[in-house]
């Protein structure tokens, strides 16, 4: 795949992730690089998370999560949202972060 086509595919995936997260979090969700200088901006700006998106035949899931961890501001959970061609998307985060997240959710719901 050419570089231009690959970038376009990545941008389309970022827009799709932003659209789906906007359905939950509202209009504050947007693609990151078009609003910041891009140095450490997440691919999608969303409350509580630093989101890195990858798409392709073999998206680098662990590298995407590591990038999110390096660049996440304090208080944000680093997350990689990846989609392998012709497969369902996945969300990847560290177990300790996931346990913190679901623990907060469970306490909030009265579980």
Buried (B, 14 or more C-beta within 10 A) or exposed (E): EEEEEEEEBBBEBBBBBBEEBBEEBEEEBBBBBEEEEEEEBBBBBBEEBBBBBBBBEEBBBEEBBBBBBEBBEEEBBBBBBBBBEEEEBEEBBBEEBBEEBEEEEEEEEEE
